[in-house]
Amino acid sequence: MQMPNMITPKDLLYIEDMMNWNLIMNKKINAFIECCESDEVIEILNNAKKMHKKHIFLQKYLVISKKSS
């Protein structure tokens, strides 16, 4: 699948929503980690946190790369 050459205002709003969802999940995961005592669960939560951070980075990259095109 190829990326379109242009991001529409509607696309930007959707990307912004996705970034917000990932940021909210990151905050929730941080709160869960603080309450958790199990090392196994903390490791799983840290992996989920990394995944959400990666998604945020990719979404930012998507927007920036399309702005400079």
N, C-alpha and C positions, 0 to 999 in steps of 0.2 A: 504494500500500500504506500502510495506516495503522498507526501505532505503538500497541501495547496501552497501556491506562491504567496498567498495573502491570508492574514487572520482577520476575520470580520469582527465587528464590535460584539456580536453575539458570541463568537468563539472566545473572545477575551473575557467576557463575563463568565462563561462556563469554566475557563481555565482558572479564573480568580476564585470561583466557588470551590473547585477541586483543591486549590492551594489552601483555602480556608479549612476545608474538611481535614486535610493532612495536618495542618497546624493544630487544630482542635484535638485530633487524635494524639499528636505528640504530647500535648499538655496533659491529656487524660492518662496516657501511658506513664508520664513522669509521676503523676499523683499515685498511680497504682504501684509503681516501683517503690515509692517512699513508704507505702503501707505494707509491702510484701516482705516476708521473712525467708521464703524459700528461694535458694540460689537457682534452682532449676527454672522456676517461674520468672525470676528476675532476668535470667538469660533469654528466655523466650520473649519477654517484654522488650528487652534491649534490641533484639533482632527485629521486632516489629517497629520499634522506634527508628532504627536505621533504615528500614524499608520506606517509612513515611518521609524521612529526611531526603532520601534518594528521589522519591517522587516529587517533592517540592523543588529540588535542584533541577530535575528534568523539566518540570513545568516552567521554571524561570528561564532555563536555557531555550526552551521552545519559543517563548515570547521574545527574548532578546535576539535570538537568531533571526526571527521573522522581522523584527524591527529594523535590523541592519541590512536586510535583503533589499 
